Amino acid sequence: MQKRRSPWAIAYFLIGLVCVLISVSTAAYATRVDDLIPIVLAGIPGLVLTVRAPMCGASFGPAGLKYSGLLRARSYTWSEVERVECATVPGTLFSSDLPELVLADGKSDQLPLLAGYGWGSKANRRVESLVADMEEARAAARTG
């Protein structure tokens, strides 16, 4: 079973940790009900980021693929996946390449936490390598 994590996972974790620390320090000196607003606005997202960031990523092997995002996780067996391809999402300043699962029922599922970013039409090599590894695992599971 291979596990791949987002290179941004450490940044998500640190941002979440800063938000939790801001929330805790604000709560320590809170004297009015109005002080609860920044505690809730910084504390809840910070707690989600701090707890979920170390777990986000994808693991895949002969049985299938399990993707854990920041808010939810989903899993697929290789019989549900028709192919794995690299999708490009254009943007104003830069584009992002990300793995996309084309499912047997005709739907597709993009894996945004594993995206790689770049300028222009140059493909992201890390994402291309990840897609090739996923496709290789899918093909091996189907033949073996």
OpenMM code with the backbone's topology and positions (N, CA, C; nanometers):
from openmm import Vec3, app, unit

residues = "MET GLN LYS ARG ARG SER PRO TRP ALA ILE ALA TYR PHE LEU ILE GLY LEU VAL CYS VAL LEU ILE SER VAL SER THR ALA ALA TYR ALA THR ARG VAL ASP ASP LEU ILE PRO ILE VAL LEU ALA GLY ILE PRO GLY LEU VAL LEU THR VAL ARG ALA PRO MET CYS GLY ALA SER PHE GLY PRO ALA GLY LEU LYS TYR SER GLY LEU LEU ARG ALA ARG SER TYR THR TRP SER GLU VAL GLU ARG VAL GLU CYS ALA THR VAL PRO GLY THR LEU PHE SER SER ASP LEU PRO GLU LEU VAL LEU ALA ASP GLY LYS SER ASP GLN LEU PRO LEU LEU ALA GLY TYR GLY TRP GLY SER LYS ALA ASN ARG ARG VAL GLU SER LEU VAL ALA ASP MET GLU GLU ALA ARG ALA ALA ALA ARG THR GLY".split()
positions = [
    Vec3(0.0839, -0.1172, 0.0000),
    Vec3(0.0000, 0.0000, 0.0000),
    Vec3(0.0888, 0.1240, 0.0000),
    Vec3(0.0721, 0.2100, -0.0974),
    Vec3(0.1487, 0.3338, -0.1046),
    Vec3(0.0662, 0.4478, -0.0463),
    Vec3(0.1321, 0.5364, 0.0246),
    Vec3(0.0651, 0.6526, 0.0830),
    Vec3(0.1291, 0.7776, 0.0271),
    Vec3(0.0492, 0.8668, -0.0283),
    Vec3(0.0991, 0.9945, -0.0782),
    Vec3(0.0274, 1.1067, -0.0063),
    Vec3(0.1045, 1.2020, 0.0390),
    Vec3(0.0486, 1.3172, 0.1094),
    Vec3(0.0688, 1.4429, 0.0262),
    Vec3(-0.0143, 1.5388, 0.0553),
    Vec3(-0.0015, 1.6679, -0.0099),
    Vec3(0.1232, 1.7379, 0.0431),
    Vec3(0.2001, 1.8026, -0.0449),
    Vec3(0.3141, 1.8794, 0.0062),
    Vec3(0.2690, 1.9994, 0.0903),
    Vec3(0.1420, 2.0345, 0.0818),
    Vec3(0.0884, 2.1468, 0.1580),
    Vec3(0.0390, 2.1048, 0.2954),
    Vec3(0.0449, 1.9763, 0.3298),
    Vec3(-0.0094, 1.9283, 0.4569),
    Vec3(0.0569, 1.9967, 0.5766),
    Vec3(0.1860, 2.0173, 0.5718),
    Vec3(0.2543, 2.0828, 0.6842),
    Vec3(0.2097, 2.2283, 0.6964),
    Vec3(0.1853, 2.2946, 0.5833),
    Vec3(0.1365, 2.4335, 0.5880),
    Vec3(-0.0037, 2.4386, 0.6476),
    Vec3(-0.0909, 2.3456, 0.6083),
    Vec3(-0.2259, 2.3398, 0.6658),
    Vec3(-0.2184, 2.3175, 0.8161),
    Vec3(-0.1306, 2.2271, 0.8587),
    Vec3(-0.1149, 2.1980, 1.0004),
    Vec3(-0.0677, 2.3220, 1.0767),
    Vec3(0.0325, 2.3924, 1.0241),
    Vec3(0.0856, 2.5096, 1.0932),
    Vec3(-0.0147, 2.6244, 1.0971),
    Vec3(-0.0890, 2.6444, 0.9889),
    Vec3(-0.1927, 2.7480, 0.9879),
    Vec3(-0.2996, 2.7148, 1.0914),
    Vec3(-0.3397, 2.5878, 1.0957),
    Vec3(-0.4378, 2.5461, 1.1953),
    Vec3(-0.3880, 2.5649, 1.3366),
    Vec3(-0.2611, 2.5336, 1.3595),
    Vec3(-0.2026, 2.5496, 1.4920),
    Vec3(-0.2001, 2.6964, 1.5342),
    Vec3(-0.1673, 2.7851, 1.4416),
    Vec3(-0.1683, 2.9284, 1.4719),
    Vec3(-0.3098, 2.9743, 1.5062),
    Vec3(-0.4090, 2.9287, 1.4308),
    Vec3(-0.5475, 2.9659, 1.4596),
    Vec3(-0.5919, 2.9154, 1.5965),
    Vec3(-0.5540, 2.7935, 1.6313),
    Vec3(-0.5894, 2.7394, 1.7631),
    Vec3(-0.5208, 2.8198, 1.8728),
    Vec3(-0.3948, 2.8549, 1.8548),
    Vec3(-0.3234, 2.9335, 1.9560),
    Vec3(-0.3834, 3.0728, 1.9715),
    Vec3(-0.4250, 3.1335, 1.8617),
    Vec3(-0.4917, 3.2645, 1.8689),
    Vec3(-0.6228, 3.2516, 1.9460),
    Vec3(-0.6954, 3.1469, 1.9158),
    Vec3(-0.8236, 3.1251, 1.9831),
    Vec3(-0.8046, 3.1016, 2.1336),
    Vec3(-0.7062, 3.0215, 2.1699),
    Vec3(-0.6810, 2.9934, 2.3115),
    Vec3(-0.6335, 3.1186, 2.3848),
    Vec3(-0.5458, 3.1955, 2.3222),
    Vec3(-0.4975, 3.3166, 2.3893),
    Vec3(-0.6085, 3.4205, 2.4009),
    Vec3(-0.6979, 3.4264, 2.3036),
    Vec3(-0.8115, 3.5179, 2.3139),
    Vec3(-0.9065, 3.4720, 2.4240),
    Vec3(-0.9274, 3.3407, 2.4335),
    Vec3(-1.0174, 3.2877, 2.5365),
    Vec3(-0.9630, 3.3115, 2.6767),
    Vec3(-0.8319, 3.3140, 2.6910),
    Vec3(-0.7721, 3.3333, 2.8233),
    Vec3(-0.8027, 3.4718, 2.8799),
    Vec3(-0.8208, 3.5697, 2.7912),
    Vec3(-0.8448, 3.7068, 2.8362),
    Vec3(-0.9845, 3.7558, 2.8014),
    Vec3(-1.0739, 3.6647, 2.7653),
    Vec3(-1.2102, 3.7036, 2.7282),
    Vec3(-1.2876, 3.7481, 2.8517),
    Vec3(-1.3495, 3.8656, 2.8407),
    Vec3(-1.4298, 3.9167, 2.9512),
    Vec3(-1.5732, 3.9452, 2.9090),
    Vec3(-1.5974, 3.9519, 2.7782),
    Vec3(-1.7322, 3.9820, 2.7286),
    Vec3(-1.7773, 3.8723, 2.6329),
    Vec3(-1.9048, 3.8717, 2.6054),
    Vec3(-1.9607, 3.7747, 2.5119),
    Vec3(-1.9101, 3.8032, 2.3708),
    Vec3(-1.8838, 3.9276, 2.3380),
    Vec3(-1.8328, 3.9642, 2.2050),
    Vec3(-1.6973, 3.9005, 2.1768),
    Vec3(-1.6245, 3.8668, 2.2802),
    Vec3(-1.4938, 3.8037, 2.2622),
    Vec3(-1.5051, 3.6599, 2.2114),
    Vec3(-1.6244, 3.6015, 2.2201),
    Vec3(-1.6433, 3.4649, 2.1721),
    Vec3(-1.6405, 3.4545, 2.0197),
    Vec3(-1.6723, 3.5631, 1.9516),
    Vec3(-1.6768, 3.5598, 1.8043),
    Vec3(-1.5412, 3.5239, 1.7452),
    Vec3(-1.4320, 3.5931, 1.7779),
    Vec3(-1.3027, 3.5509, 1.7207),
    Vec3(-1.2561, 3.4146, 1.7699),
    Vec3(-1.2999, 3.3767, 1.8891),
    Vec3(-1.2627, 3.2442, 1.9396),
    Vec3(-1.3235, 3.1367, 1.8509),
    Vec3(-1.4503, 3.1519, 1.8183),
    Vec3(-1.5189, 3.0547, 1.7328),
    Vec3(-1.4673, 3.0628, 1.5896),
    Vec3(-1.4505, 3.1855, 1.5367),
    Vec3(-1.4063, 3.2020, 1.3977),
    Vec3(-1.2650, 3.1497, 1.3722),
    Vec3(-1.1782, 3.1580, 1.4708),
    Vec3(-1.0415, 3.1075, 1.4542),
    Vec3(-1.0247, 2.9668, 1.5091),
    Vec3(-1.0970, 2.9350, 1.6149),
    Vec3(-1.0755, 2.8077, 1.6828),
    Vec3(-1.1270, 2.6864, 1.6086),
    Vec3(-1.2492, 2.6930, 1.5547),
    Vec3(-1.3075, 2.5760, 1.4886),
    Vec3(-1.2317, 2.5406, 1.3604),
    Vec3(-1.2097, 2.6367, 1.2682),
    Vec3(-1.1307, 2.5997, 1.1491),
    Vec3(-0.9877, 2.5584, 1.1846),
    Vec3(-0.9302, 2.6229, 1.2849),
    Vec3(-0.7951, 2.5870, 1.3270),
    Vec3(-0.7881, 2.4457, 1.3813),
    Vec3(-0.8885, 2.4073, 1.4569),
    Vec3(-0.8931, 2.2723, 1.5113),
    Vec3(-0.9096, 2.1688, 1.3998),
    Vec3(-0.9958, 2.1987, 1.3025),
    Vec3(-1.0151, 2.1068, 1.1889),
    Vec3(-0.8847, 2.0913, 1.1108),
    Vec3(-0.8181, 2.2026, 1.0809),
    Vec3(-0.6918, 2.1954, 1.0069),
    Vec3(-0.5844, 2.1205, 1.0845),
    Vec3(-0.5744, 2.1466, 1.2136),
    Vec3(-0.4712, 2.0832, 1.2945),
    Vec3(-0.4919, 1.9330, 1.3063),
    Vec3(-0.6170, 1.8906, 1.3192),
    Vec3(-0.6449, 1.7485, 1.3356),
    Vec3(-0.6410, 1.6737, 1.2019),
    Vec3(-0.6965, 1.7324, 1.0960),
    Vec3(-0.7106, 1.6607, 0.9692),
    Vec3(-0.5862, 1.6687, 0.8790),
    Vec3(-0.5058, 1.7726, 0.8897),
    Vec3(-0.3919, 1.7896, 0.7997),
    Vec3(-0.2942, 1.6724, 0.8002),
    Vec3(-0.2595, 1.6154, 0.9157),
    Vec3(-0.1677, 1.5015, 0.9121),
    Vec3(-0.2273, 1.3768, 0.8465),
    Vec3(-0.3585, 1.3705, 0.8368),
    Vec3(-0.4230, 1.2518, 0.7805),
    Vec3(-0.4599, 1.2671, 0.6335),
    Vec3(-0.4515, 1.3867, 0.5766),
    Vec3(-0.4979, 1.4052, 0.4392),
    Vec3(-0.3945, 1.3509, 0.3405),
    Vec3(-0.4469, 1.2934, 0.2335),
    Vec3(-0.3627, 1.2336, 0.1309),
    Vec3(-0.4350, 1.1175, 0.0664),
    Vec3(-0.3620, 1.0359, -0.0038),
    Vec3(-0.4212, 0.9197, -0.0706),
    Vec3(-0.3338, 0.7982, -0.0448),
    Vec3(-0.3983, 0.6868, -0.0232),
    Vec3(-0.3260, 0.5606, -0.0154),
    Vec3(-0.3897, 0.4663, -0.1162),
    Vec3(-0.3051, 0.3933, -0.1860),
    Vec3(-0.3558, 0.3046, -0.2894),
    Vec3(-0.2704, 0.1800, -0.2974),
    Vec3(-0.3327, 0.0717, -0.3369),
    Vec3(-0.2668, -0.0571, -0.3476),
    Vec3(-0.3537, -0.1522, -0.4270),
    Vec3(-0.3331, -0.2818, -0.4122),
    Vec3(-0.4094, -0.3793, -0.4903),
    Vec3(-0.5601, -0.3760, -0.4624),
    Vec3(-0.5995, -0.3376, -0.3424),
    Vec3(-0.7422, -0.3373, -0.3086),
    Vec3(-0.8165, -0.2169, -0.3652),
    Vec3(-0.7487, -0.1051, -0.3806),
    Vec3(-0.8148, 0.0147, -0.4295),
    Vec3(-0.7466, 0.1398, -0.3799),
    Vec3(-0.8239, 0.2486, -0.3752),
    Vec3(-0.7710, 0.3794, -0.3403),
    Vec3(-0.8553, 0.4396, -0.2293),
    Vec3(-0.7892, 0.5005, -0.1305),
    Vec3(-0.8583, 0.5733, -0.0245),
    Vec3(-0.8033, 0.7144, -0.0223),
    Vec3(-0.8921, 0.8120, -0.0369),
    Vec3(-0.8550, 0.9526, -0.0398),
    Vec3(-0.9121, 1.0199, 0.0836),
    Vec3(-0.8276, 1.0898, 0.1574),
    Vec3(-0.8714, 1.1641, 0.2754),
    Vec3(-0.8468, 1.3113, 0.2515),
    Vec3(-0.9547, 1.3876, 0.2408),
    Vec3(-0.9455, 1.5321, 0.2248),
    Vec3(-0.9505, 1.5999, 0.3602),
    Vec3(-0.9632, 1.7320, 0.3595),
    Vec3(-0.9681, 1.8038, 0.4865),
    Vec3(-1.0986, 1.7803, 0.5610),
    Vec3(-1.2093, 1.7641, 0.4881),
    Vec3(-1.3377, 1.7493, 0.5550),
    Vec3(-1.3996, 1.6109, 0.5434),
    Vec3(-1.3650, 1.5361, 0.4396),
    Vec3(-1.4243, 1.4034, 0.4258),
    Vec3(-1.3275, 1.3094, 0.3555),
    Vec3(-1.3567, 1.1820, 0.3677),
    Vec3(-1.2747, 1.0788, 0.3042),
    Vec3(-1.3645, 0.9935, 0.2157),
    Vec3(-1.3069, 0.9385, 0.1124),
    Vec3(-1.3808, 0.8469, 0.0260),
    Vec3(-1.2853, 0.7400, -0.0243),
    Vec3(-1.3418, 0.6255, -0.0589),
    Vec3(-1.2580, 0.5159, -0.1071),
    Vec3(-1.3263, 0.4486, -0.2255),
    Vec3(-1.2443, 0.3917, -0.3112),
    Vec3(-1.2914, 0.3226, -0.4315),
    Vec3(-1.2129, 0.1933, -0.4473),
    Vec3(-1.2806, 0.0895, -0.4910),
    Vec3(-1.2095, -0.0298, -0.5343),
    Vec3(-1.1693, -0.0067, -0.6789),
    Vec3(-1.0684, -0.0785, -0.7260),
    Vec3(-1.0222, -0.0562, -0.8629),
    Vec3(-1.1266, -0.0968, -0.9662),
    Vec3(-1.2211, -0.1828, -0.9293),
    Vec3(-1.3277, -0.2193, -1.0231),
    Vec3(-1.4223, -0.1018, -1.0484),
    Vec3(-1.4269, -0.0053, -0.9565),
    Vec3(-1.5097, 0.1142, -0.9737),
    Vec3(-1.4405, 0.2212, -1.0577),
    Vec3(-1.3087, 0.2106, -1.0749),
    Vec3(-1.2303, 0.3127, -1.1449),
    Vec3(-1.1964, 0.2625, -1.2849),
    Vec3(-1.2386, 0.3391, -1.3851),
    Vec3(-1.2086, 0.3022, -1.5232),
    Vec3(-1.0657, 0.3392, -1.5600),
    Vec3(-1.0239, 0.4588, -1.5205),
    Vec3(-0.8862, 0.5021, -1.5451),
    Vec3(-0.8527, 0.6194, -1.4522),
    Vec3(-0.7241, 0.6446, -1.4400),
    Vec3(-0.6739, 0.7581, -1.3625),
    Vec3(-0.6021, 0.8486, -1.4606),
    Vec3(-0.6365, 0.9758, -1.4583),
    Vec3(-0.5725, 1.0694, -1.5510),
    Vec3(-0.5369, 1.1984, -1.4796),
    Vec3(-0.4568, 1.2772, -1.5469),
    Vec3(-0.4124, 1.4053, -1.4931),
    Vec3(-0.5018, 1.5145, -1.5518),
    Vec3(-0.5762, 1.5828, -1.4661),
    Vec3(-0.6637, 1.6909, -1.5107),
    Vec3(-0.5943, 1.8245, -1.4850),
    Vec3(-0.6186, 1.9188, -1.5728),
    Vec3(-0.5630, 2.0524, -1.5576),
    Vec3(-0.6765, 2.1505, -1.5338),
    Vec3(-0.6645, 2.2281, -1.4275),
    Vec3(-0.7635, 2.3301, -1.3953),
    Vec3(-0.6965, 2.4652, -1.4183),
    Vec3(-0.7401, 2.5393, -1.5212),
    Vec3(-0.6757, 2.6677, -1.5480),
    Vec3(-0.7169, 2.7737, -1.4470),
    Vec3(-0.6283, 2.8668, -1.4253),
    Vec3(-0.6557, 2.9763, -1.3330),
    Vec3(-0.6089, 3.1075, -1.3921),
    Vec3(-0.6314, 3.2144, -1.3221),
    Vec3(-0.5922, 3.3465, -1.3696),
    Vec3(-0.4402, 3.3634, -1.3697),
    Vec3(-0.3753, 3.3282, -1.2591),
    Vec3(-0.2307, 3.3451, -1.2489),
    Vec3(-0.1529, 3.2181, -1.2799),
    Vec3(-0.2055, 3.1042, -1.2404),
    Vec3(-0.1371, 2.9773, -1.2618),
    Vec3(-0.2409, 2.8686, -1.2797),
    Vec3(-0.1969, 2.7543, -1.3269),
    Vec3(-0.2874, 2.6412, -1.3439),
    Vec3(-0.2497, 2.5316, -1.2444),
    Vec3(-0.3432, 2.4423, -1.2196),
    Vec3(-0.3142, 2.3319, -1.1296),
    Vec3(-0.3417, 2.2005, -1.2004),
    Vec3(-0.2523, 2.1063, -1.1791),
    Vec3(-0.2695, 1.9701, -1.2287),
    Vec3(-0.3057, 1.8848, -1.1093),
    Vec3(-0.4054, 1.7975, -1.1276),
    Vec3(-0.4463, 1.7125, -1.0175),
    Vec3(-0.4926, 1.5780, -1.0693),
    Vec3(-0.4788, 1.4747, -0.9861),
    Vec3(-0.5265, 1.3431, -1.0264),
    Vec3(-0.6794, 1.3426, -1.0358),
    Vec3(-0.7297, 1.2760, -1.1382),
    Vec3(-0.8738, 1.2644, -1.1563),
    Vec3(-0.9077, 1.1183, -1.1821),
    Vec3(-1.0018, 1.0666, -1.1058),
    Vec3(-1.0476, 0.9299, -1.1243),
    Vec3(-1.1686, 0.9330, -1.2164),
    Vec3(-1.1618, 0.8611, -1.3265),
    Vec3(-1.2776, 0.8454, -1.4140),
    Vec3(-1.3429, 0.7142, -1.3723),
    Vec3(-1.4627, 0.7252, -1.3187),
    Vec3(-1.5305, 0.6096, -1.2622),
    Vec3(-1.6059, 0.5319, -1.3690),
    Vec3(-1.6341, 0.4071, -1.3398),
    Vec3(-1.7007, 0.3187, -1.4352),
    Vec3(-1.8424, 0.3654, -1.4663),
    Vec3(-1.9066, 0.4379, -1.3763),
    Vec3(-2.0427, 0.4845, -1.4006),
    Vec3(-2.0479, 0.6147, -1.4803),
    Vec3(-1.9322, 0.6613, -1.5299),
    Vec3(-1.9266, 0.7808, -1.6135),
    Vec3(-1.8946, 0.9092, -1.5382),
    Vec3(-1.8979, 0.9059, -1.4070),
    Vec3(-1.8655, 1.0239, -1.3272),
    Vec3(-1.7152, 1.0332, -1.3100),
    Vec3(-1.6706, 1.1475, -1.2613),
    Vec3(-1.5287, 1.1634, -1.2307),
    Vec3(-1.5143, 1.2240, -1.0918),
    Vec3(-1.4016, 1.1975, -1.0297),
    Vec3(-1.3730, 1.2481, -0.8963),
    Vec3(-1.2311, 1.3028, -0.8959),
    Vec3(-1.2199, 1.4329, -0.8745),
    Vec3(-1.0884, 1.4956, -0.8679),
    Vec3(-1.0371, 1.4912, -0.7250),
    Vec3(-0.9053, 1.4802, -0.7117),
    Vec3(-0.8408, 1.4722, -0.5806),
    Vec3(-0.7612, 1.6012, -0.5569),
    Vec3(-0.8280, 1.7083, -0.5116),
    Vec3(-0.7651, 1.8404, -0.5083),
    Vec3(-0.6506, 1.8571, -0.4093),
    Vec3(-0.6481, 1.7820, -0.3008),
    Vec3(-0.5379, 1.7995, -0.2055),
    Vec3(-0.4052, 1.7472, -0.2586),
    Vec3(-0.4090, 1.6725, -0.3685),
    Vec3(-0.2860, 1.6197, -0.4277),
    Vec3(-0.2425, 1.7008, -0.5492),
    Vec3(-0.2994, 1.8183, -0.5655),
    Vec3(-0.2713, 1.9022, -0.6820),
    Vec3(-0.1298, 1.9583, -0.6782),
    Vec3(-0.0796, 1.9868, -0.7969),
    Vec3(0.0477, 2.0550, -0.8132),
    Vec3(0.0243, 2.1786, -0.8975),
    Vec3(0.0990, 2.2817, -0.8742),
    Vec3(0.0742, 2.4093, -0.9387),
    Vec3(0.1908, 2.4492, -1.0259),
    Vec3(0.1618, 2.5264, -1.1304),
    Vec3(0.2670, 2.5729, -1.2196),
    Vec3(0.2179, 2.6833, -1.3103),
    Vec3(0.3109, 2.7362, -1.3881),
    Vec3(0.2805, 2.8443, -1.4806),
    Vec3(0.2618, 2.7876, -1.6207),
    Vec3(0.1677, 2.8424, -1.6945),
    Vec3(0.1515, 2.8084, -1.8358),
    Vec3(0.1112, 2.6649, -1.8596),
    Vec3(0.1650, 2.6088, -1.9675),
    Vec3(0.1226, 2.4754, -2.0092),
    Vec3(0.2163, 2.3647, -1.9607),
    Vec3(0.3173, 2.3995, -1.8836),
    Vec3(0.4106, 2.2999, -1.8337),
    Vec3(0.3434, 2.2124, -1.7282),
    Vec3(0.3460, 2.0812, -1.7486),
    Vec3(0.2799, 1.9876, -1.6577),
    Vec3(0.3630, 1.9690, -1.5302),
    Vec3(0.2970, 1.9432, -1.4216),
    Vec3(0.3619, 1.9202, -1.2941),
    Vec3(0.4114, 1.7757, -1.2884),
    Vec3(0.5410, 1.7576, -1.2745),
    Vec3(0.5988, 1.6224, -1.2781),
    Vec3(0.5587, 1.5366, -1.1582),
    Vec3(0.5427, 1.5983, -1.0423),
    Vec3(0.5032, 1.5222, -0.9238),
    Vec3(0.3643, 1.4619, -0.9437),
    Vec3(0.2727, 1.5404, -0.9986),
    Vec3(0.1367, 1.4909, -1.0216),
    Vec3(0.1369, 1.3856, -1.1325),
    Vec3(0.2157, 1.4072, -1.2377),
    Vec3(0.2249, 1.3070, -1.3443),
    Vec3(0.2783, 1.1746, -1.2904),
    Vec3(0.3771, 1.1796, -1.2033),
    Vec3(0.4323, 1.0590, -1.1424),
    Vec3(0.3292, 0.9897, -1.0534),
    Vec3(0.2549, 1.0687, -0.9767),
    Vec3(0.1502, 1.0132, -0.8911),
    Vec3(0.0411, 0.9455, -0.9744),
    Vec3(-0.0014, 1.0098, -1.0818),
    Vec3(-0.1043, 0.9526, -1.1693),
    Vec3(-0.0535, 0.8235, -1.2330),
    Vec3(0.0726, 0.8222, -1.2761),
    Vec3(0.1299, 0.7008, -1.3362),
    Vec3(0.1344, 0.5867, -1.2343),
    Vec3(0.1708, 0.6175, -1.1095),
    Vec3(0.1740, 0.5146, -1.0051),
    Vec3(0.0342, 0.4609, -0.9760),
    Vec3(-0.0640, 0.5502, -0.9695),
    Vec3(-0.2023, 0.5071, -0.9452),
    Vec3(-0.2544, 0.4215, -1.0603),
    Vec3(-0.2249, 0.4637, -1.1816),
    Vec3(-0.2703, 0.3883, -1.2986),
    Vec3(-0.2021, 0.2519, -1.3049),
    Vec3(-0.0755, 0.2470, -1.2666),
    Vec3(-0.0028, 0.1197, -1.2626),
    Vec3(-0.0635, 0.0251, -1.1587),
    Vec3(-0.0983, 0.0779, -1.0413),
    Vec3(-0.1619, -0.0032, -0.9370),
    Vec3(-0.2994, -0.0513, -0.9824),
    Vec3(-0.3739, 0.0344, -1.0522),
    Vec3(-0.5055, -0.0045, -1.1031),
    Vec3(-0.4928, -0.1154, -1.2075),
    Vec3(-0.3991, -0.0992, -1.3001),
    Vec3(-0.3797, -0.1986, -1.4054),
    Vec3(-0.3312, -0.3316, -1.3467),
    Vec3(-0.2426, -0.3261, -1.2476),
    Vec3(-0.1929, -0.4492, -1.1850),
    Vec3(-0.3050, -0.5219, -1.1103),
    Vec3(-0.3921, -0.4460, -1.0459),
    Vec3(-0.5036, -0.5083, -0.9721),
    Vec3(-0.6038, -0.5719, -1.0675),
    Vec3(-0.6216, -0.5109, -1.1838),
    Vec3(-0.7172, -0.5661, -1.2810),
    Vec3(-0.6642, -0.6926, -1.3473),
    Vec3(-0.5335, -0.6997, -1.3714),
    Vec3(-0.4762, -0.8177, -1.4388),
    Vec3(-0.4458, -0.9301, -1.3406),
    Vec3(-0.4143, -0.8937, -1.2184),
    Vec3(-0.3720, -0.9946, -1.1214),
    Vec3(-0.4805, -1.0286, -1.0306),
] * unit.nanometer
topology = app.Topology()
chain = topology.addChain("A")
for resn in residues:
    res = topology.addResidue(resn, chain)
    for name in ("N", "CA", "C"):
        topology.addAtom(name, app.Element.getBySymbol(name[0]), res)
